[in-house]
Amino acid sequence: MNDTTAELTLDCRGTRCPLPVIELARRIGDVGVGAVIAVAADDPAAASDVPAWCRMRGHEHAGTATAPDGVAVYLVRRLT
């Protein structure tokens, strides 16, 4: 389970809290268990919101990457 290649990427640039997490919650079922969703978000609150959502919902925050344009990309592995 070390692979963090995203099966689905959500572009949440320009949206503010709580919209990136709402979009993640809405789309998590679009990937299979074990798959990774990448959430690109420029809202600073996403840095704490996405990991907190993962803890509350039983998914894994698999790390944070940086998009070519410098935006943070939060990697979430579906566990259930």
C-alpha positions, 0 to 999 in steps of 0.5 A: 500500500505504498503506491500513492498514484491517484486514481481520481484528482479533484481540482478544488482550487479557488474554493474555500472551507468546507468545499474541498472536504465536501467534494472529497466526501461526495466523490470518495465512493467513485474509487475502490477501496485502496485507491487514492484520490488527490485533492488539489486545494489552495485554501490554507484550511485544507491542510488541517481539514483533509487529514481531520476528515480522514481521521473522522471517516476512517480513511488514510491521509497518504501525504501531501504533494505539490502540483506544478503550479505550487498548489498543495495536493492532498492524497487520500486513500479510501479504506472502507 
